[in-house]
Amino acid sequence: MLMSGTVTKVKNTAVQYIARQAILDADRKIYAYELLYRDSNNNAFPMGVSDSQATGRMFFNSLMFVGVERLAAGQRAFINLSDESLLQELPNLLKPDNLVVEIVERSKNIPELVRIVAALKKRGYRFALDDYDGDPRWQPLIKLMSYIKLEIEAPIIKTTMMIKKLKRSYPDVKIIVERIETQEHYAFVKNAGADYFQGFYFARPEMLNHGNIEPSKIIVFDLLRCTAKPDLCFREIQERVAKDLSLTARVLKLANSKAGNQKIEMKSISQAVIYLGEDAIRQFVRVLALSELGVDKPAELTKMGLMRAKFMQLFLHPGGEEMAEQGYLIGLMSVLDAVLEVELSVIVAEFSLDSSLSSALLNYQGLLGGALKLTLAIEKNDWQDAEMILKAIRPATKTKYLYDFALESRDYADDVFSVVKS
């Protein structure tokens, strides 16, 4: 068998974990959710994970890929970002709509934070100061905050006095009190003037799990090297993204998110890369490097996607560069349903694919669809069916070329993986 593999035998082991905890208003109605990083079904922040790692992993694997609106059920979403993340302006990869960025208490470079927060606030982003302790060093930053979060202290009068002091000094800033565990806590802070409430007394963090795949570190580091150059070469970026299924998925998703209501249909990887532009691509790669991805990669399934992609590229090349590139994209995306354990129709809708690409993926329509059907027949080693499909979509092409394409596709996938594993 020249192109082999069985989708049903490959299990998606890269499950991503995230938790959300409700933030309630004075009427005990849900005002927002705080999204919390987790690395297992154990509903607690994992040991040995830095703020930067947690930020990068949650941001990249869940917030950007699944979407803030979906994770927060359409409510406001409060997200912790370390000062390192802010310095890299990660929020630029997410829309400011219904997003509140929490600045953690471990942040150190306050003057730099003030500069960045001020710039981002002008672009519509809102901020919360997490675990405020009354330290004067926060003074320049408080003026830029929409929210201040306090933790319940013992005795409770410490917390109520802090609430009243903040209300007098900053009447426009909303106060959120967290770690409320009893009715007594709630009554005290509510009477003191707190605006919103969070804690086990109302709701424990709710686990939300979703399937995911992760890009290889080698390709991520290579991308980091490419984006470190003064002049970004979009062709270089496109070529590297094209070698990794998960990067392809994320670049398309990011481009679709940036397009917003413009409803621009992405026809190729290079179109998505160019549409994103230098700044977004550089930020995207920084997030990848920050989150240290690359473990539990579903290698055989991804390898199958690479073989399909290369075969379709070779087969469609006589139709021109654009057609060949679209074929490569279709080949990669044809295994996403098995990788992410999501219906292909949902993936097509999420990535806003061009109608010709979506009909090829879902219904094998057009030359692209016929080429995908041909690829699948060869993958199953069904050469009789392959010859019938070939006669229907391109009768002038000799069958022997299919053998050559299949061999070249397998070698291509092997070469990519030899680099990744080295």
C-alpha positions as CSV (number, residue, x, y, z in Angstrom):
1,M,0.0,0.0,0.0
2,L,1.5,3.3,-1.1
3,M,-0.6,5.7,1.0
4,S,-1.7,3.9,4.1
5,G,-3.5,4.6,7.4
6,T,-6.9,4.1,9.0
7,V,-8.6,7.1,10.5
8,T,-10.7,5.1,12.9
9,K,-7.6,3.6,14.6
10,V,-6.1,7.0,15.5
11,K,-7.2,8.4,18.9
12,N,-7.2,12.1,19.7
13,T,-5.2,12.2,22.9
14,A,-4.6,16.0,23.0
15,V,-7.6,16.9,25.0
16,Q,-7.6,20.5,26.3
17,Y,-8.9,21.4,29.7
18,I,-10.3,24.8,30.8
19,A,-12.6,25.8,33.6
20,R,-15.0,28.7,34.0
21,Q,-16.3,30.2,37.2
22,A,-19.3,32.5,37.3
23,I,-19.2,36.1,38.4
24,L,-22.6,37.3,39.7
25,D,-24.2,40.7,40.1
26,A,-26.1,41.9,43.1
27,D,-29.3,40.0,42.0
28,R,-27.2,36.8,41.8
29,K,-27.5,36.7,38.0
30,I,-24.5,35.7,35.9
31,Y,-22.6,38.8,34.9
32,A,-19.5,37.1,33.5
33,Y,-17.3,34.1,33.6
34,E,-13.6,33.9,34.6
35,L,-11.8,31.4,32.3
36,L,-9.2,29.4,34.2
37,Y,-6.3,27.2,32.9
38,R,-6.3,23.5,33.7
39,D,-4.1,20.7,32.4
40,S,-6.3,17.7,33.5
41,N,-9.7,16.7,34.9
42,N,-8.3,17.8,38.3
43,N,-10.2,21.0,38.7
44,A,-7.2,23.1,40.1
45,F,-4.4,25.2,38.8
46,P,-1.5,22.7,38.0
47,M,1.7,22.7,40.0
48,G,4.9,23.7,38.2
49,V,3.2,25.8,35.5
50,S,4.3,29.4,35.2
51,D,1.9,32.3,34.5
52,S,3.4,32.7,31.1
53,Q,2.9,29.0,30.2
54,A,-0.7,28.9,31.5
55,T,-1.5,32.1,29.7
56,G,0.0,30.9,26.4
57,R,-1.6,27.4,26.6
58,M,-5.1,28.6,27.5
59,F,-4.9,31.5,25.1
60,F,-3.7,29.5,22.1
61,N,-5.4,26.2,22.6
62,S,-8.8,27.3,23.9
63,L,-9.5,31.1,23.6
64,M,-8.3,31.6,20.1
65,F,-9.2,28.1,18.7
66,V,-12.6,27.5,20.3
67,G,-13.5,31.1,20.8
68,V,-14.1,33.3,23.8
69,E,-17.8,33.7,23.1
70,R,-18.4,29.9,23.0
71,L,-16.4,29.2,26.1
72,A,-18.1,32.0,28.1
73,A,-21.6,31.1,26.7
74,G,-22.0,34.6,25.3
75,Q,-21.2,36.4,28.6
76,R,-18.3,38.6,29.4
77,A,-15.0,36.6,29.8
78,F,-12.4,37.5,32.4
79,I,-9.0,36.2,31.4
80,N,-5.7,36.2,33.4
81,L,-2.7,37.5,31.4
82,S,0.8,37.7,32.9
83,D,2.8,40.9,32.3
84,E,5.0,39.0,29.8
85,S,1.9,38.3,27.8
86,L,0.8,41.9,27.9
87,L,4.2,43.0,26.8
88,Q,3.7,40.9,23.7
89,E,0.3,42.4,23.2
90,L,-1.5,39.1,23.0
91,P,-4.9,40.6,23.3
92,N,-4.5,41.9,19.8
93,L,-5.3,38.4,18.6
94,L,-8.7,38.5,20.3
95,K,-11.5,41.0,19.7
96,P,-12.2,43.3,22.7
97,D,-15.9,42.5,22.6
98,N,-17.0,41.0,26.0
99,L,-13.4,40.5,27.0
100,V,-11.8,41.7,30.2
101,V,-8.1,41.2,30.7
102,E,-7.0,40.5,34.3
103,I,-3.6,41.8,35.3
104,V,-2.2,39.4,37.9
105,E,-0.8,40.6,41.2
106,R,2.7,39.2,40.3
107,S,3.2,41.8,37.5
108,K,6.4,43.8,38.1
109,N,7.1,46.3,35.4
110,I,4.3,48.8,36.3
111,P,5.5,51.7,34.1
112,E,5.6,49.4,31.0
113,L,2.2,47.9,31.9
114,V,0.7,51.4,32.2
115,R,2.0,52.3,28.7
116,I,0.6,49.1,27.1
117,V,-2.7,49.1,28.9
118,A,-3.3,52.7,28.0
119,A,-2.7,51.9,24.3
120,L,-4.9,48.8,24.4
121,K,-7.7,50.6,26.2
122,K,-7.9,53.1,23.3
123,R,-8.5,50.1,21.1
124,G,-11.5,49.0,23.1
125,Y,-10.0,46.5,25.6
126,R,-11.1,46.5,29.2
127,F,-8.9,45.6,32.2
128,A,-9.3,44.3,35.8
129,L,-6.6,44.4,38.5
130,D,-6.6,41.0,40.1
131,D,-6.1,40.4,43.9
132,Y,-5.6,44.1,44.7
133,D,-3.7,44.5,48.0
134,G,-3.6,48.2,48.4
135,D,0.0,48.6,47.5
136,P,0.8,52.2,46.3
137,R,2.7,50.8,43.3
138,W,-0.6,50.0,41.6
139,Q,-1.7,53.7,41.7
140,P,-0.8,54.6,38.1
141,L,-2.5,51.5,36.8
142,I,-5.8,51.7,38.8
143,K,-6.9,54.8,36.8
144,L,-7.0,52.6,33.6
145,M,-9.0,49.8,35.2
146,S,-12.6,49.0,34.7
147,Y,-12.7,46.5,37.5
148,I,-10.7,45.8,40.7
149,K,-10.8,42.3,42.2
150,L,-10.4,41.7,45.9
151,E,-10.1,38.5,47.8
152,I,-11.9,37.9,51.1
153,E,-9.6,38.6,54.0
154,A,-9.8,37.7,57.7
155,P,-11.2,39.4,59.6
156,I,-13.9,40.4,57.0
157,I,-13.8,44.0,58.1
158,K,-10.5,44.4,56.3
159,T,-12.2,43.6,53.0
160,T,-15.2,45.8,53.7
161,M,-13.0,48.8,54.6
162,M,-11.0,48.3,51.3
163,I,-14.2,48.2,49.3
164,K,-15.4,51.5,50.8
165,K,-12.1,53.2,50.3
166,L,-11.9,52.1,46.7
167,K,-15.5,53.3,46.1
168,R,-14.7,56.7,47.5
169,S,-11.4,57.1,45.5
170,Y,-12.5,55.5,42.3
171,P,-16.3,55.7,42.0
172,D,-16.3,54.6,38.3
173,V,-14.4,51.4,38.9
174,K,-16.5,48.3,39.6
175,I,-15.4,46.1,42.6
176,I,-15.5,42.3,42.3
177,V,-15.0,40.3,45.5
178,E,-13.8,36.7,45.0
179,R,-13.4,33.7,47.2
180,I,-16.8,34.2,48.8
181,E,-17.6,31.0,50.7
182,T,-20.4,31.8,53.1
183,Q,-23.6,33.8,53.3
184,E,-22.0,36.0,55.9
185,H,-19.1,36.9,53.5
186,Y,-21.6,37.8,50.8
187,A,-23.8,39.9,53.1
188,F,-20.9,41.9,54.4
189,V,-19.3,42.7,51.1
190,K,-22.6,43.5,49.4
191,N,-23.5,45.9,52.1
192,A,-20.1,47.5,51.8
193,G,-20.8,48.4,48.2
194,A,-19.2,45.6,46.1
195,D,-20.6,45.4,42.6
196,Y,-20.0,41.7,41.7
197,F,-19.4,38.5,43.5
198,Q,-17.4,35.3,42.9
199,G,-16.7,32.2,45.0
200,F,-17.6,28.7,46.0
201,Y,-20.7,30.0,47.9
202,F,-22.2,30.6,44.4
203,A,-20.5,28.2,42.1
204,R,-17.3,26.1,41.8
205,P,-15.3,26.3,38.6
206,E,-17.0,24.2,35.8
207,M,-14.8,22.0,33.7
208,L,-15.0,22.5,29.9
209,N,-13.0,20.0,27.8
210,H,-12.4,20.0,24.1
211,G,-10.4,18.1,21.5
212,N,-7.2,19.7,20.1
213,I,-4.0,19.1,18.2
214,E,-0.7,20.8,18.8
215,P,2.0,22.0,16.4
216,S,5.5,20.5,16.5
217,K,8.2,22.5,18.4
218,I,10.6,22.3,15.5
219,I,8.2,24.1,13.1
220,V,7.2,26.6,15.8
221,F,10.9,27.5,16.4
222,D,11.5,27.7,12.7
223,L,8.5,30.1,12.4
224,L,10.0,32.1,15.3
225,R,13.2,32.3,13.4
226,C,11.4,33.5,10.3
227,T,9.4,36.2,12.2
228,A,12.6,37.4,13.9
229,K,13.8,38.8,10.5
230,P,13.2,42.6,9.9
231,D,11.3,41.8,6.7
232,L,8.8,39.1,6.9
233,C,8.7,36.7,4.0
234,F,5.1,35.5,3.6
235,R,6.1,32.7,1.3
236,E,8.4,31.3,4.1
237,I,5.6,31.5,6.6
238,Q,3.1,29.8,4.2
239,E,5.5,27.0,3.5
240,R,6.0,26.2,7.1
241,V,2.4,26.5,8.1
242,A,1.5,24.1,5.3
243,K,3.6,21.4,6.8
244,D,1.6,21.3,10.0
245,L,-2.0,20.4,10.2
246,S,-2.7,22.2,13.5
247,L,-1.0,25.4,12.3
248,T,-3.1,25.4,9.2
249,A,-6.3,25.1,11.2
250,R,-5.3,27.9,13.6
251,V,-4.1,30.3,10.8
252,L,-7.5,29.8,9.0
253,K,-9.4,30.3,12.3
254,L,-7.4,33.4,13.2
255,A,-7.9,34.9,9.7
256,N,-11.6,34.1,9.9
257,S,-11.9,35.7,13.3
258,K,-10.0,38.9,12.1
259,A,-12.3,39.1,9.1
260,G,-15.3,39.4,11.5
261,N,-18.5,40.5,9.7
262,Q,-16.7,41.0,6.4
263,K,-17.4,37.3,5.6
264,I,-14.2,36.9,3.6
265,E,-13.8,33.3,2.3
266,M,-10.3,31.9,2.7
267,K,-9.3,30.0,-0.4
268,S,-5.7,29.0,0.6
269,I,-3.1,29.1,3.4
270,S,-1.2,31.9,1.7
271,Q,-4.3,34.0,1.4
272,A,-4.9,33.7,5.1
273,V,-1.3,34.5,5.9
274,I,-1.2,37.6,3.8
275,Y,-4.6,38.7,5.0
276,L,-3.4,38.5,8.6
277,G,-0.4,40.7,7.9
278,E,3.0,41.0,9.6
279,D,1.9,42.2,13.0
280,A,-0.7,39.4,13.6
281,I,1.6,36.7,12.2
282,R,4.4,37.8,14.5
283,Q,2.0,37.9,17.5
284,F,0.6,34.5,16.5
285,V,4.1,32.9,16.5
286,R,5.0,34.5,19.8
287,V,1.9,32.9,21.4
288,L,3.0,29.5,19.9
289,A,6.5,29.8,21.4
290,L,5.2,31.0,24.7
291,S,2.8,28.1,25.2
292,E,5.4,25.4,24.6
293,L,3.2,23.2,22.5
294,G,4.2,20.0,20.7
295,V,3.3,17.1,23.0
296,D,1.0,14.1,22.3
297,K,0.8,14.9,18.6
298,P,-1.5,12.4,16.8
299,A,1.4,11.6,14.4
300,E,-0.1,9.0,12.1
301,L,-3.3,11.0,11.5
302,T,-1.3,14.1,10.8
303,K,1.0,12.2,8.5
304,M,-2.0,11.0,6.6
305,G,-3.1,14.6,6.2
306,L,0.3,15.5,4.8
307,M,0.2,12.7,2.3
308,R,-3.2,13.6,1.1
309,A,-2.2,17.3,0.8
310,K,0.9,16.6,-1.2
311,F,-0.8,14.1,-3.5
312,M,-3.6,16.6,-4.3
313,Q,-1.0,19.3,-4.8
314,L,0.9,17.2,-7.3
315,F,-2.2,16.0,-9.1
316,L,-3.7,19.4,-9.5
317,H,-0.5,21.3,-10.4
318,P,-1.2,21.2,-14.1
319,G,-4.2,23.5,-13.3
320,G,-1.9,26.1,-12.0
321,E,-0.3,27.2,-8.7
322,E,-3.5,28.4,-7.1
323,M,-5.4,25.2,-7.9
324,A,-2.5,23.1,-6.5
325,E,-2.3,25.2,-3.3
326,Q,-6.1,24.7,-2.8
327,G,-5.6,21.0,-3.3
328,Y,-3.0,21.0,-0.6
329,L,-5.3,22.8,1.8
330,I,-8.2,20.4,1.1
331,G,-5.9,17.4,1.7
332,L,-4.8,18.7,5.1
333,M,-8.3,19.6,6.2
334,S,-9.8,16.3,5.2
335,V,-8.5,14.7,8.4
336,L,-9.5,17.5,10.8
337,D,-12.8,15.9,11.7
338,A,-11.0,12.8,13.1
339,V,-8.4,14.9,14.8
340,L,-10.7,17.3,16.5
341,E,-13.6,14.9,16.9
342,V,-15.9,17.4,15.3
343,E,-18.2,17.1,12.2
344,L,-16.5,18.3,9.1
345,S,-19.5,20.5,8.3
346,V,-18.8,22.4,11.6
347,I,-15.1,22.8,10.7
348,V,-16.0,24.2,7.2
349,A,-18.4,26.7,8.8
350,E,-15.9,27.7,11.4
351,F,-13.1,28.4,8.9
352,S,-15.3,30.2,6.3
353,L,-13.9,28.2,3.4
354,D,-14.6,29.2,-0.2
355,S,-17.7,27.5,-1.5
356,S,-15.7,25.5,-4.0
357,L,-13.5,24.2,-1.2
358,S,-16.3,23.4,1.2
359,S,-18.3,21.5,-1.5
360,A,-15.2,19.6,-2.3
361,L,-14.6,18.6,1.3
362,L,-18.2,17.8,2.2
363,N,-19.6,16.4,-1.1
364,Y,-16.6,15.7,-3.4
365,Q,-17.9,18.2,-5.9
366,G,-15.8,19.8,-8.7
367,L,-12.3,19.0,-9.7
368,L,-11.1,19.5,-6.1
369,G,-13.7,17.1,-4.8
370,G,-12.9,14.6,-7.5
371,A,-9.2,14.9,-6.6
372,L,-9.9,14.2,-2.9
373,K,-12.1,11.2,-3.8
374,L,-9.2,9.9,-5.9
375,T,-6.8,10.5,-3.1
376,L,-8.9,8.5,-0.7
377,A,-9.3,5.6,-3.2
378,I,-5.5,5.4,-3.5
379,E,-5.1,5.6,0.3
380,K,-7.3,2.5,0.6
381,N,-5.3,0.8,-2.2
382,D,-8.4,0.6,-4.3
383,W,-6.8,1.1,-7.7
384,Q,-9.8,0.0,-9.7
385,D,-11.9,2.7,-8.1
386,A,-9.0,5.2,-8.6
387,E,-8.8,4.5,-12.3
388,M,-12.6,5.0,-12.7
389,I,-12.4,8.4,-10.8
390,L,-9.4,9.4,-12.9
391,K,-11.2,8.7,-16.2
392,A,-14.1,10.8,-14.9
393,I,-12.2,13.9,-13.8
394,R,-9.0,13.9,-16.0
395,P,-9.0,11.1,-18.6
396,A,-5.8,12.5,-20.3
397,T,-3.7,11.7,-17.2
398,K,-2.1,8.2,-17.3
399,T,-2.5,5.9,-14.3
400,K,1.2,5.5,-13.8
401,Y,1.4,9.1,-12.7
402,L,-0.8,8.3,-9.8
403,Y,1.8,5.7,-8.5
404,D,4.5,8.4,-8.8
405,F,2.4,11.0,-7.0
406,A,1.6,8.5,-4.2
407,L,5.2,7.5,-3.7
408,E,6.3,11.2,-3.7
409,S,3.6,12.0,-1.2
410,R,4.7,9.3,1.2
411,D,8.3,10.4,0.9
412,Y,7.3,14.0,1.5
413,A,5.4,13.1,4.7
414,D,8.3,10.9,5.9
415,D,10.7,13.8,5.3
416,V,8.6,16.3,7.3
417,F,8.3,13.9,10.2
418,S,12.0,13.0,10.2
419,V,12.7,16.7,10.8
420,V,10.1,17.0,13.5
421,K,11.4,14.0,15.4
422,S,15.1,14.9,15.1
